[in-house]
Amino acid sequence: MDTAGLLPHAPYIKALDRELAARGVPPGRLLIYTAAYPGQHARCPAEQRLCAYLAWDATRCAGPAGLAWHWSHDQGWSTARTRRERRLPHTTRQLPLPVYAAPAALADVAEALVCGLRPATGSREEWEGAGRARQAAAAWAESGTAR
């Protein structure tokens, strides 16, 4: 059973994955999950965190390092350079995009980063399902499923 499909943010992450594949930059690894480690995020208890992780290893990227993205429903997207699936020191950056940024805008950023270019990140466009996703996340948190 695909339990990730039951999580309220799964449609958003899957829409992004489809856009990345269409652009020819699919991640080598994609996880849709809930955080279960206390202290990781100050503004939201761990049992209420919706997360995603996308990674491109160094063979998919220009330069010597890979790329990892982390998403959470309260902080949005961050990016880091990686080597052997570990973040490189001092490379984690918050992407200045909406929490539910449009998949096309994120794919633009991914294309640039994978190619070793500096991305344009000025888009404020949100995914068309952002409102529904926020409502589903709130209902999920209130339902007790998140605990």
C-alpha positions in Angstrom: 0.0 0.0 0.0 1.3 3.5 -0.9 0.9 5.2 2.4 2.4 8.4 1.0 -0.7 8.8 -1.1 -2.7 9.2 2.1 -0.7 12.2 3.3 -2.3 15.6 2.5 0.8 17.0 0.8 1.3 14.0 -1.5 -0.7 15.6 -4.5 1.6 18.7 -4.3 4.8 16.7 -4.3 3.6 14.4 -7.0 2.7 17.3 -9.2 6.2 18.7 -8.7 7.7 15.3 -9.5 5.7 15.1 -12.8 6.9 18.6 -13.8 10.5 17.7 -13.0 10.2 14.6 -15.1 8.6 16.5 -18.0 11.6 18.9 -17.9 14.1 16.1 -17.9 15.4 16.7 -14.4 13.7 14.0 -12.2 15.2 13.5 -8.8 16.9 10.2 -8.2 15.2 10.0 -4.8 11.8 11.3 -3.6 10.3 10.8 -0.2 6.9 12.0 1.1 6.7 11.6 4.8 5.9 13.1 8.2 8.7 14.1 10.6 9.0 12.2 13.8 12.1 13.6 15.3 11.6 16.2 18.1 13.6 19.4 18.1 14.1 19.4 14.4 11.7 22.3 13.8 11.1 25.0 16.3 7.8 26.3 15.1 5.8 23.1 14.8 5.8 20.0 16.9 7.4 17.0 15.2 4.2 14.9 15.1 2.5 17.7 13.0 5.2 18.1 10.3 4.5 17.2 6.7 7.7 16.8 4.7 9.3 15.9 1.4 12.8 15.2 0.3 14.1 15.2 -3.2 17.7 14.4 -4.2 19.8 14.4 -7.3 23.1 12.7 -6.8 26.4 14.1 -8.3 26.0 12.1 -11.5 22.8 14.1 -12.3 24.4 17.5 -11.5 27.1 19.7 -13.0 30.1 19.9 -10.7 31.3 17.6 -8.0 28.3 17.7 -5.7 24.7 16.5 -5.7 21.6 18.4 -4.7 19.0 17.9 -2.0 15.7 19.7 -1.4 13.7 19.5 1.8 10.1 20.8 2.0 7.9 21.2 5.1 4.4 22.6 5.2 5.4 25.4 7.6 8.7 26.5 6.2 8.6 25.7 2.5 11.7 24.7 0.5 15.3 24.6 1.3 18.2 23.4 -0.8 21.7 22.0 0.0 24.6 20.6 -1.9 25.4 17.0 -1.1 28.1 14.4 -1.4 27.4 10.7 -0.7 23.9 11.7 0.5 25.2 14.0 3.2 24.7 17.7 3.2 27.9 19.7 2.7 28.6 22.3 5.4 27.4 25.8 4.9 25.4 25.0 1.7 21.8 24.9 3.0 19.7 27.8 1.8 16.0 28.6 2.1 14.5 29.0 -1.4 12.7 32.4 -1.5 9.5 30.9 -2.9 6.0 30.3 -1.4 5.5 27.2 0.7 3.3 25.8 -2.0 5.3 27.2 -4.9 4.1 26.4 -8.4 5.7 23.2 -9.7 6.8 25.1 -12.9 8.7 27.7 -10.8 10.4 25.0 -8.8 11.3 23.1 -11.9 13.0 26.3 -13.2 15.0 26.4 -10.1 15.9 22.7 -10.2 17.0 23.0 -13.8 19.4 25.9 -13.0 20.8 24.2 -9.9 21.4 20.9 -11.5 23.2 22.7 -14.3 25.3 24.6 -11.9 23.7 27.9 -12.6 22.3 30.6 -10.3 18.5 30.3 -10.3 16.0 33.1 -10.7 13.8 32.6 -7.6 11.5 35.7 -7.7 8.3 33.8 -8.6 5.5 34.2 -6.0 3.2 32.0 -8.0 1.5 29.2 -6.0 0.4 25.7 -7.1 -3.3 25.8 -8.1 -4.1 23.2 -5.3 -2.4 25.2 -2.5 -5.6 26.1 -0.8 -6.9 22.6 -0.8 -3.6 21.3 0.4 -3.5 23.8 3.3 -7.0 22.7 4.3 -6.2 19.0 4.1 -3.0 19.6 6.2 -5.0 21.5 8.9 -7.7 18.7 8.9 -5.0 16.1 9.1 -3.3 17.8 12.1 -6.6 18.2 13.9 -7.7 14.6 13.3 -5.2 13.1 15.6 -3.5 11.3 12.7 -0.5 13.6 13.1 0.1 12.5 16.7 
